[in-house]
């Protein structure tokens, strides 16, 4: 099953990590970064762990990989 993502709707979207690390399973996209030199192409997103409030930057296209991420909070 393909994981289609509209990059314009990523902000505040919810995600579940398939590989739970340090009790961090549920994440929220808190920031969408534009690629350098582009006003419309997305690069990375900042995701925040709901339980620990820690943040990390990932490339938004990695959210399409169902072996890593599932949409919503499961």
HTML snippet that shows the backbone in 3Dmol.js (N, CA, C, O; Angstrom):
<script src="https://3Dmol.org/build/3Dmol-min.js"></script>
<div id="view" style="width:600px;height:400px;position:relative"></div>
<script>
const pdb = `
ATOM      1  N   UNK A   1       0.840  -1.177   0.000  1.00  0.00           N
ATOM      2  CA  UNK A   1       0.000   0.000   0.000  1.00  0.00           C
ATOM      3  C   UNK A   1       0.887   1.243   0.000  1.00  0.00           C
ATOM      4  O   UNK A   1       1.768   1.383   0.848  1.00  0.00           O
ATOM      5  N   UNK A   2       0.652   2.134  -0.945  1.00  0.00           N
ATOM      6  CA  UNK A   2       1.467   3.328  -1.079  1.00  0.00           C
ATOM      7  C   UNK A   2       1.001   4.381  -0.078  1.00  0.00           C
ATOM      8  O   UNK A   2      -0.194   4.534   0.171  1.00  0.00           O
ATOM      9  N   UNK A   3       1.952   5.092   0.483  1.00  0.00           N
ATOM     10  CA  UNK A   3       1.683   6.113   1.481  1.00  0.00           C
ATOM     11  C   UNK A   3       1.782   7.478   0.798  1.00  0.00           C
ATOM     12  O   UNK A   3       2.848   8.093   0.798  1.00  0.00           O
ATOM     13  N   UNK A   4       0.675   7.956   0.217  1.00  0.00           N
ATOM     14  CA  UNK A   4       0.673   9.248  -0.457  1.00  0.00           C
ATOM     15  C   UNK A   4       0.608  10.363   0.571  1.00  0.00           C
ATOM     16  O   UNK A   4      -0.193  10.317   1.505  1.00  0.00           O
ATOM     17  N   UNK A   5       1.460  11.366   0.389  1.00  0.00           N
ATOM     18  CA  UNK A   5       1.532  12.490   1.314  1.00  0.00           C
ATOM     19  C   UNK A   5       1.480  13.780   0.510  1.00  0.00           C
ATOM     20  O   UNK A   5       2.205  13.945  -0.471  1.00  0.00           O
ATOM     21  N   UNK A   6       0.626  14.680   0.931  1.00  0.00           N
ATOM     22  CA  UNK A   6       0.615  16.016   0.356  1.00  0.00           C
ATOM     23  C   UNK A   6       1.517  16.883   1.221  1.00  0.00           C
ATOM     24  O   UNK A   6       1.163  17.175   2.364  1.00  0.00           O
ATOM     25  N   UNK A   7       2.679  17.307   0.711  1.00  0.00           N
ATOM     26  CA  UNK A   7       3.620  18.053   1.548  1.00  0.00           C
ATOM     27  C   UNK A   7       3.049  19.364   2.078  1.00  0.00           C
ATOM     28  O   UNK A   7       3.517  19.871   3.097  1.00  0.00           O
ATOM     29  N   UNK A   8       2.056  19.913   1.408  1.00  0.00           N
ATOM     30  CA  UNK A   8       1.449  21.162   1.867  1.00  0.00           C
ATOM     31  C   UNK A   8       0.571  20.947   3.103  1.00  0.00           C
ATOM     32  O   UNK A   8       0.205  21.910   3.776  1.00  0.00           O
ATOM     33  N   UNK A   9       0.234  19.692   3.404  1.00  0.00           N
ATOM     34  CA  UNK A   9      -0.613  19.393   4.564  1.00  0.00           C
ATOM     35  C   UNK A   9       0.158  18.695   5.682  1.00  0.00           C
ATOM     36  O   UNK A   9      -0.444  18.100   6.576  1.00  0.00           O
ATOM     37  N   UNK A  10       1.477  18.765   5.633  1.00  0.00           N
ATOM     38  CA  UNK A  10       2.296  18.088   6.641  1.00  0.00           C
ATOM     39  C   UNK A  10       2.266  18.763   8.003  1.00  0.00           C
ATOM     40  O   UNK A  10       2.288  18.082   9.028  1.00  0.00           O
ATOM     41  N   UNK A  11       2.217  20.089   8.031  1.00  0.00           N
ATOM     42  CA  UNK A  11       2.281  20.803   9.294  1.00  0.00           C
ATOM     43  C   UNK A  11       1.162  20.351  10.230  1.00  0.00           C
ATOM     44  O   UNK A  11      -0.010  20.347   9.854  1.00  0.00           O
ATOM     45  N   UNK A  12       1.531  19.975  11.442  1.00  0.00           N
ATOM     46  CA  UNK A  12       0.642  19.486  12.504  1.00  0.00           C
ATOM     47  C   UNK A  12       0.032  18.117  12.213  1.00  0.00           C
ATOM     48  O   UNK A  12      -0.931  17.710  12.862  1.00  0.00           O
ATOM     49  N   UNK A  13       0.601  17.405  11.227  1.00  0.00           N
ATOM     50  CA  UNK A  13       0.124  16.040  10.981  1.00  0.00           C
ATOM     51  C   UNK A  13       0.711  15.091  12.025  1.00  0.00           C
ATOM     52  O   UNK A  13       1.779  15.349  12.579  1.00  0.00           O
ATOM     53  N   UNK A  14       0.005  13.996  12.284  1.00  0.00           N
ATOM     54  CA  UNK A  14       0.390  13.036  13.322  1.00  0.00           C
ATOM     55  C   UNK A  14       0.979  11.785  12.680  1.00  0.00           C
ATOM     56  O   UNK A  14       0.509  11.330  11.637  1.00  0.00           O
ATOM     57  N   UNK A  15       2.026  11.227  13.321  1.00  0.00           N
ATOM     58  CA  UNK A  15       2.724  10.054  12.802  1.00  0.00           C
ATOM     59  C   UNK A  15       3.088   9.109  13.928  1.00  0.00           C
ATOM     60  O   UNK A  15       3.352   9.530  15.054  1.00  0.00           O
ATOM     61  N   UNK A  16       3.097   7.814  13.604  1.00  0.00           N
ATOM     62  CA  UNK A  16       3.518   6.781  14.545  1.00  0.00           C
ATOM     63  C   UNK A  16       4.792   6.145  14.014  1.00  0.00           C
ATOM     64  O   UNK A  16       4.843   5.709  12.864  1.00  0.00           O
ATOM     65  N   UNK A  17       5.812   6.095  14.848  1.00  0.00           N
ATOM     66  CA  UNK A  17       7.067   5.451  14.479  1.00  0.00           C
ATOM     67  C   UNK A  17       6.913   3.942  14.600  1.00  0.00           C
ATOM     68  O   UNK A  17       6.397   3.450  15.604  1.00  0.00           O
ATOM     69  N   UNK A  18       7.351   3.211  13.595  1.00  0.00           N
ATOM     70  CA  UNK A  18       7.295   1.754  13.635  1.00  0.00           C
ATOM     71  C   UNK A  18       8.321   1.219  14.627  1.00  0.00           C
ATOM     72  O   UNK A  18       8.047   0.265  15.355  1.00  0.00           O
ATOM     73  N   UNK A  19       9.496   1.828  14.656  1.00  0.00           N
ATOM     74  CA  UNK A  19      10.559   1.418  15.581  1.00  0.00           C
ATOM     75  C   UNK A  19      10.554   2.370  16.776  1.00  0.00           C
ATOM     76  O   UNK A  19      11.038   3.498  16.680  1.00  0.00           O
ATOM     77  N   UNK A  20      10.013   1.917  17.887  1.00  0.00           N
ATOM     78  CA  UNK A  20       9.940   2.743  19.092  1.00  0.00           C
ATOM     79  C   UNK A  20      11.315   2.827  19.737  1.00  0.00           C
ATOM     80  O   UNK A  20      11.958   1.809  19.991  1.00  0.00           O
ATOM     81  N   UNK A  21      11.759   4.056  19.998  1.00  0.00           N
ATOM     82  CA  UNK A  21      13.066   4.290  20.588  1.00  0.00           C
ATOM     83  C   UNK A  21      12.883   5.192  21.806  1.00  0.00           C
ATOM     84  O   UNK A  21      12.383   6.310  21.680  1.00  0.00           O
ATOM     85  N   UNK A  22      13.284   4.716  22.977  1.00  0.00           N
ATOM     86  CA  UNK A  22      13.176   5.459  24.232  1.00  0.00           C
ATOM     87  C   UNK A  22      11.753   5.961  24.476  1.00  0.00           C
ATOM     88  O   UNK A  22      11.550   7.124  24.825  1.00  0.00           O
ATOM     89  N   UNK A  23      10.784   5.088  24.291  1.00  0.00           N
ATOM     90  CA  UNK A  23       9.359   5.363  24.512  1.00  0.00           C
ATOM     91  C   UNK A  23       8.786   6.424  23.578  1.00  0.00           C
ATOM     92  O   UNK A  23       7.676   6.909  23.799  1.00  0.00           O
ATOM     93  N   UNK A  24       9.534   6.789  22.537  1.00  0.00           N
ATOM     94  CA  UNK A  24       9.040   7.773  21.581  1.00  0.00           C
ATOM     95  C   UNK A  24       8.371   7.040  20.419  1.00  0.00           C
ATOM     96  O   UNK A  24       9.037   6.440  19.574  1.00  0.00           O
ATOM     97  N   UNK A  25       7.069   7.101  20.399  1.00  0.00           N
ATOM     98  CA  UNK A  25       6.293   6.390  19.382  1.00  0.00           C
ATOM     99  C   UNK A  25       5.434   7.351  18.559  1.00  0.00           C
ATOM    100  O   UNK A  25       5.358   7.226  17.336  1.00  0.00           O
ATOM    101  N   UNK A  26       4.797   8.297  19.218  1.00  0.00           N
ATOM    102  CA  UNK A  26       3.893   9.225  18.544  1.00  0.00           C
ATOM    103  C   UNK A  26       4.567  10.571  18.340  1.00  0.00           C
ATOM    104  O   UNK A  26       5.185  11.124  19.249  1.00  0.00           O
ATOM    105  N   UNK A  27       4.430  11.089  17.113  1.00  0.00           N
ATOM    106  CA  UNK A  27       5.095  12.328  16.738  1.00  0.00           C
ATOM    107  C   UNK A  27       4.124  13.271  16.036  1.00  0.00           C
ATOM    108  O   UNK A  27       3.131  12.851  15.443  1.00  0.00           O
ATOM    109  N   UNK A  28       4.448  14.559  16.124  1.00  0.00           N
ATOM    110  CA  UNK A  28       3.689  15.607  15.473  1.00  0.00           C
ATOM    111  C   UNK A  28       4.663  16.439  14.647  1.00  0.00           C
ATOM    112  O   UNK A  28       5.733  16.805  15.133  1.00  0.00           O
ATOM    113  N   UNK A  29       4.300  16.741  13.396  1.00  0.00           N
ATOM    114  CA  UNK A  29       5.144  17.601  12.563  1.00  0.00           C
ATOM    115  C   UNK A  29       4.923  19.040  13.038  1.00  0.00           C
ATOM    116  O   UNK A  29       3.819  19.574  12.928  1.00  0.00           O
ATOM    117  N   UNK A  30       5.973  19.658  13.564  1.00  0.00           N
ATOM    118  CA  UNK A  30       5.847  21.001  14.129  1.00  0.00           C
ATOM    119  C   UNK A  30       6.416  22.090  13.231  1.00  0.00           C
ATOM    120  O   UNK A  30       6.154  23.273  13.450  1.00  0.00           O
ATOM    121  N   UNK A  31       7.191  21.702  12.221  1.00  0.00           N
ATOM    122  CA  UNK A  31       7.767  22.693  11.314  1.00  0.00           C
ATOM    123  C   UNK A  31       8.090  22.040   9.983  1.00  0.00           C
ATOM    124  O   UNK A  31       8.550  20.899   9.934  1.00  0.00           O
ATOM    125  N   UNK A  32       7.847  22.770   8.906  1.00  0.00           N
ATOM    126  CA  UNK A  32       8.182  22.311   7.557  1.00  0.00           C
ATOM    127  C   UNK A  32       9.237  23.274   7.013  1.00  0.00           C
ATOM    128  O   UNK A  32       9.020  24.485   6.964  1.00  0.00           O
ATOM    129  N   UNK A  33      10.375  22.725   6.607  1.00  0.00           N
ATOM    130  CA  UNK A  33      11.496  23.536   6.119  1.00  0.00           C
ATOM    131  C   UNK A  33      11.516  23.521   4.596  1.00  0.00           C
ATOM    132  O   UNK A  33      11.314  22.477   3.976  1.00  0.00           O
ATOM    133  N   UNK A  34      11.760  24.673   4.001  1.00  0.00           N
ATOM    134  CA  UNK A  34      11.916  24.763   2.552  1.00  0.00           C
ATOM    135  C   UNK A  34      13.354  24.462   2.186  1.00  0.00           C
ATOM    136  O   UNK A  34      14.275  24.743   2.953  1.00  0.00           O
ATOM    137  N   UNK A  35      13.541  23.880   0.991  1.00  0.00           N
ATOM    138  CA  UNK A  35      14.895  23.615   0.515  1.00  0.00           C
ATOM    139  C   UNK A  35      15.596  24.934   0.235  1.00  0.00           C
ATOM    140  O   UNK A  35      14.952  25.926  -0.106  1.00  0.00           O
ATOM    141  N   UNK A  36      16.913  24.944   0.380  1.00  0.00           N
ATOM    142  CA  UNK A  36      17.688  26.155   0.116  1.00  0.00           C
ATOM    143  C   UNK A  36      17.458  26.638  -1.308  1.00  0.00           C
ATOM    144  O   UNK A  36      17.496  25.848  -2.251  1.00  0.00           O
ATOM    145  N   UNK A  37      17.221  27.923  -1.460  1.00  0.00           N
ATOM    146  CA  UNK A  37      17.058  28.510  -2.784  1.00  0.00           C
ATOM    147  C   UNK A  37      15.703  28.263  -3.412  1.00  0.00           C
ATOM    148  O   UNK A  37      15.505  28.587  -4.584  1.00  0.00           O
ATOM    149  N   UNK A  38      14.771  27.705  -2.676  1.00  0.00           N
ATOM    150  CA  UNK A  38      13.458  27.424  -3.238  1.00  0.00           C
ATOM    151  C   UNK A  38      12.376  27.969  -2.311  1.00  0.00           C
ATOM    152  O   UNK A  38      12.443  27.818  -1.091  1.00  0.00           O
ATOM    153  N   UNK A  39      11.393  28.597  -2.912  1.00  0.00           N
ATOM    154  CA  UNK A  39      10.284  29.126  -2.118  1.00  0.00           C
ATOM    155  C   UNK A  39       9.122  28.133  -2.051  1.00  0.00           C
ATOM    156  O   UNK A  39       8.144  28.370  -1.342  1.00  0.00           O
ATOM    157  N   UNK A  40       9.231  27.007  -2.796  1.00  0.00           N
ATOM    158  CA  UNK A  40       8.101  26.086  -2.843  1.00  0.00           C
ATOM    159  C   UNK A  40       8.463  24.629  -2.605  1.00  0.00           C
ATOM    160  O   UNK A  40       7.567  23.830  -2.330  1.00  0.00           O
ATOM    161  N   UNK A  41       9.725  24.245  -2.698  1.00  0.00           N
ATOM    162  CA  UNK A  41      10.101  22.843  -2.506  1.00  0.00           C
ATOM    163  C   UNK A  41      10.415  22.572  -1.047  1.00  0.00           C
ATOM    164  O   UNK A  41      11.181  23.295  -0.410  1.00  0.00           O
ATOM    165  N   UNK A  42       9.807  21.515  -0.534  1.00  0.00           N
ATOM    166  CA  UNK A  42      10.027  21.137   0.856  1.00  0.00           C
ATOM    167  C   UNK A  42      11.243  20.240   0.964  1.00  0.00           C
ATOM    168  O   UNK A  42      11.521  19.444   0.067  1.00  0.00           O
ATOM    169  N   UNK A  43      11.960  20.371   2.059  1.00  0.00           N
ATOM    170  CA  UNK A  43      13.118  19.533   2.327  1.00  0.00           C
ATOM    171  C   UNK A  43      12.851  18.689   3.559  1.00  0.00           C
ATOM    172  O   UNK A  43      12.352  17.567   3.474  1.00  0.00           O
ATOM    173  N   UNK A  44      13.192  19.249   4.691  1.00  0.00           N
ATOM    174  CA  UNK A  44      13.038  18.516   5.933  1.00  0.00           C
ATOM    175  C   UNK A  44      11.828  19.018   6.706  1.00  0.00           C
ATOM    176  O   UNK A  44      11.294  20.099   6.457  1.00  0.00           O
ATOM    177  N   UNK A  45      11.423  18.185   7.652  1.00  0.00           N
ATOM    178  CA  UNK A  45      10.392  18.575   8.606  1.00  0.00           C
ATOM    179  C   UNK A  45      10.948  18.341  10.008  1.00  0.00           C
ATOM    180  O   UNK A  45      11.798  17.476  10.214  1.00  0.00           O
ATOM    181  N   UNK A  46      10.463  19.112  10.954  1.00  0.00           N
ATOM    182  CA  UNK A  46      10.793  18.894  12.353  1.00  0.00           C
ATOM    183  C   UNK A  46       9.633  18.136  12.968  1.00  0.00           C
ATOM    184  O   UNK A  46       8.482  18.565  12.892  1.00  0.00           O
ATOM    185  N   UNK A  47       9.954  16.992  13.585  1.00  0.00           N
ATOM    186  CA  UNK A  47       8.929  16.220  14.272  1.00  0.00           C
ATOM    187  C   UNK A  47       9.215  16.253  15.767  1.00  0.00           C
ATOM    188  O   UNK A  47      10.367  16.247  16.202  1.00  0.00           O
ATOM    189  N   UNK A  48       8.134  16.290  16.539  1.00  0.00           N
ATOM    190  CA  UNK A  48       8.257  16.350  17.995  1.00  0.00           C
ATOM    191  C   UNK A  48       7.603  15.130  18.612  1.00  0.00           C
ATOM    192  O   UNK A  48       6.456  14.805  18.305  1.00  0.00           O
ATOM    193  N   UNK A  49       8.340  14.456  19.484  1.00  0.00           N
ATOM    194  CA  UNK A  49       7.807  13.301  20.199  1.00  0.00           C
ATOM    195  C   UNK A  49       6.784  13.805  21.222  1.00  0.00           C
ATOM    196  O   UNK A  49       7.075  14.724  21.988  1.00  0.00           O
ATOM    197  N   UNK A  50       5.614  13.221  21.236  1.00  0.00           N
ATOM    198  CA  UNK A  50       4.543  13.678  22.114  1.00  0.00           C
ATOM    199  C   UNK A  50       4.878  13.413  23.580  1.00  0.00           C
ATOM    200  O   UNK A  50       4.603  14.254  24.436  1.00  0.00           O
ATOM    201  N   UNK A  51       5.455  12.278  23.875  1.00  0.00           N
ATOM    202  CA  UNK A  51       5.730  11.909  25.265  1.00  0.00           C
ATOM    203  C   UNK A  51       6.885  12.700  25.873  1.00  0.00           C
ATOM    204  O   UNK A  51       6.803  13.127  27.025  1.00  0.00           O
ATOM    205  N   UNK A  52       7.960  12.897  25.111  1.00  0.00           N
ATOM    206  CA  UNK A  52       9.167  13.519  25.665  1.00  0.00           C
ATOM    207  C   UNK A  52       9.402  14.953  25.201  1.00  0.00           C
ATOM    208  O   UNK A  52      10.265  15.641  25.747  1.00  0.00           O
ATOM    209  N   UNK A  53       8.654  15.410  24.210  1.00  0.00           N
ATOM    210  CA  UNK A  53       8.813  16.742  23.616  1.00  0.00           C
ATOM    211  C   UNK A  53      10.160  16.944  22.933  1.00  0.00           C
ATOM    212  O   UNK A  53      10.520  18.077  22.614  1.00  0.00           O
ATOM    213  N   UNK A  54      10.908  15.876  22.703  1.00  0.00           N
ATOM    214  CA  UNK A  54      12.170  16.018  21.971  1.00  0.00           C
ATOM    215  C   UNK A  54      11.855  16.184  20.481  1.00  0.00           C
ATOM    216  O   UNK A  54      10.841  15.688  19.991  1.00  0.00           O
ATOM    217  N   UNK A  55      12.732  16.882  19.780  1.00  0.00           N
ATOM    218  CA  UNK A  55      12.511  17.127  18.361  1.00  0.00           C
ATOM    219  C   UNK A  55      13.679  16.587  17.551  1.00  0.00           C
ATOM    220  O   UNK A  55      14.795  16.438  18.051  1.00  0.00           O
ATOM    221  N   UNK A  56      13.393  16.300  16.298  1.00  0.00           N
ATOM    222  CA  UNK A  56      14.448  15.926  15.357  1.00  0.00           C
ATOM    223  C   UNK A  56      13.990  16.289  13.956  1.00  0.00           C
ATOM    224  O   UNK A  56      12.794  16.362  13.672  1.00  0.00           O
ATOM    225  N   UNK A  57      14.961  16.515  13.092  1.00  0.00           N
ATOM    226  CA  UNK A  57      14.678  16.834  11.697  1.00  0.00           C
ATOM    227  C   UNK A  57      14.852  15.588  10.849  1.00  0.00           C
ATOM    228  O   UNK A  57      15.831  14.856  10.991  1.00  0.00           O
ATOM    229  N   UNK A  58      13.890  15.356   9.966  1.00  0.00           N
ATOM    230  CA  UNK A  58      13.959  14.255   9.015  1.00  0.00           C
ATOM    231  C   UNK A  58      13.525  14.781   7.654  1.00  0.00           C
ATOM    232  O   UNK A  58      12.834  15.796   7.571  1.00  0.00           O
ATOM    233  N   UNK A  59      13.923  14.101   6.592  1.00  0.00           N
ATOM    234  CA  UNK A  59      13.444  14.482   5.271  1.00  0.00           C
ATOM    235  C   UNK A  59      11.975  14.074   5.171  1.00  0.00           C
ATOM    236  O   UNK A  59      11.609  12.968   5.567  1.00  0.00           O
ATOM    237  N   UNK A  60      11.153  14.945   4.655  1.00  0.00           N
ATOM    238  CA  UNK A  60       9.714  14.681   4.650  1.00  0.00           C
ATOM    239  C   UNK A  60       9.358  13.425   3.861  1.00  0.00           C
ATOM    240  O   UNK A  60       8.359  12.774   4.167  1.00  0.00           O
ATOM    241  N   UNK A  61      10.145  13.076   2.863  1.00  0.00           N
ATOM    242  CA  UNK A  61       9.836  11.892   2.052  1.00  0.00           C
ATOM    243  C   UNK A  61      10.040  10.592   2.820  1.00  0.00           C
ATOM    244  O   UNK A  61       9.505   9.557   2.423  1.00  0.00           O
ATOM    245  N   UNK A  62      10.804  10.622   3.915  1.00  0.00           N
ATOM    246  CA  UNK A  62      10.967   9.398   4.709  1.00  0.00           C
ATOM    247  C   UNK A  62       9.643   8.989   5.360  1.00  0.00           C
ATOM    248  O   UNK A  62       9.469   7.828   5.730  1.00  0.00           O
ATOM    249  N   UNK A  63       8.708   9.937   5.503  1.00  0.00           N
ATOM    250  CA  UNK A  63       7.394   9.609   6.059  1.00  0.00           C
ATOM    251  C   UNK A  63       6.591   8.700   5.121  1.00  0.00           C
ATOM    252  O   UNK A  63       5.617   8.080   5.548  1.00  0.00           O
ATOM    253  N   UNK A  64       6.990   8.620   3.863  1.00  0.00           N
ATOM    254  CA  UNK A  64       6.320   7.729   2.906  1.00  0.00           C
ATOM    255  C   UNK A  64       6.675   6.263   3.119  1.00  0.00           C
ATOM    256  O   UNK A  64       5.967   5.377   2.641  1.00  0.00           O
ATOM    257  N   UNK A  65       7.756   6.004   3.828  1.00  0.00           N
ATOM    258  CA  UNK A  65       8.237   4.639   4.033  1.00  0.00           C
ATOM    259  C   UNK A  65       7.465   3.982   5.180  1.00  0.00           C
ATOM    260  O   UNK A  65       7.684   4.301   6.349  1.00  0.00           O
ATOM    261  N   UNK A  66       6.566   3.067   4.836  1.00  0.00           N
ATOM    262  CA  UNK A  66       5.718   2.410   5.840  1.00  0.00           C
ATOM    263  C   UNK A  66       6.492   1.472   6.761  1.00  0.00           C
ATOM    264  O   UNK A  66       5.964   1.032   7.782  1.00  0.00           O
ATOM    265  N   UNK A  67       7.732   1.164   6.410  1.00  0.00           N
ATOM    266  CA  UNK A  67       8.539   0.363   7.327  1.00  0.00           C
ATOM    267  C   UNK A  67       9.101   1.234   8.453  1.00  0.00           C
ATOM    268  O   UNK A  67       9.630   0.717   9.437  1.00  0.00           O
ATOM    269  N   UNK A  68       8.985   2.563   8.305  1.00  0.00           N
ATOM    270  CA  UNK A  68       9.467   3.500   9.321  1.00  0.00           C
ATOM    271  C   UNK A  68       8.338   4.264  10.009  1.00  0.00           C
ATOM    272  O   UNK A  68       8.354   4.451  11.226  1.00  0.00           O
ATOM    273  N   UNK A  69       7.361   4.703   9.220  1.00  0.00           N
ATOM    274  CA  UNK A  69       6.312   5.587   9.711  1.00  0.00           C
ATOM    275  C   UNK A  69       4.928   5.160   9.261  1.00  0.00           C
ATOM    276  O   UNK A  69       4.748   4.664   8.149  1.00  0.00           O
ATOM    277  N   UNK A  70       3.947   5.358  10.141  1.00  0.00           N
ATOM    278  CA  UNK A  70       2.546   5.137   9.812  1.00  0.00           C
ATOM    279  C   UNK A  70       1.790   6.429  10.090  1.00  0.00           C
ATOM    280  O   UNK A  70       2.028   7.077  11.110  1.00  0.00           O
ATOM    281  N   UNK A  71       0.875   6.813   9.190  1.00  0.00           N
ATOM    282  CA  UNK A  71       0.136   8.055   9.423  1.00  0.00           C
ATOM    283  C   UNK A  71      -0.835   7.914  10.595  1.00  0.00           C
ATOM    284  O   UNK A  71      -1.434   6.860  10.805  1.00  0.00           O
ATOM    285  N   UNK A  72      -0.970   8.989  11.342  1.00  0.00           N
ATOM    286  CA  UNK A  72      -1.864   8.994  12.501  1.00  0.00           C
ATOM    287  C   UNK A  72      -1.193   8.413  13.729  1.00  0.00           C
ATOM    288  O   UNK A  72      -0.038   7.989  13.679  1.00  0.00           O
ATOM    289  N   UNK A  73      -1.927   8.396  14.834  1.00  0.00           N
ATOM    290  CA  UNK A  73      -1.431   7.807  16.072  1.00  0.00           C
ATOM    291  C   UNK A  73      -2.129   6.483  16.295  1.00  0.00           C
ATOM    292  O   UNK A  73      -3.334   6.437  16.543  1.00  0.00           O
ATOM    293  N   UNK A  74      -1.369   5.415  16.204  1.00  0.00           N
ATOM    294  CA  UNK A  74      -1.931   4.079  16.332  1.00  0.00           C
ATOM    295  C   UNK A  74      -1.581   3.475  17.673  1.00  0.00           C
ATOM    296  O   UNK A  74      -1.972   2.344  17.961  1.00  0.00           O
TER     297      UNK A  74
END
`;
const viewer = $3Dmol.createViewer("view");
viewer.addModel(pdb, "pdb");
viewer.setStyle({}, {cartoon: {color: "spectrum"}});
viewer.zoomTo();
viewer.render();
</script>
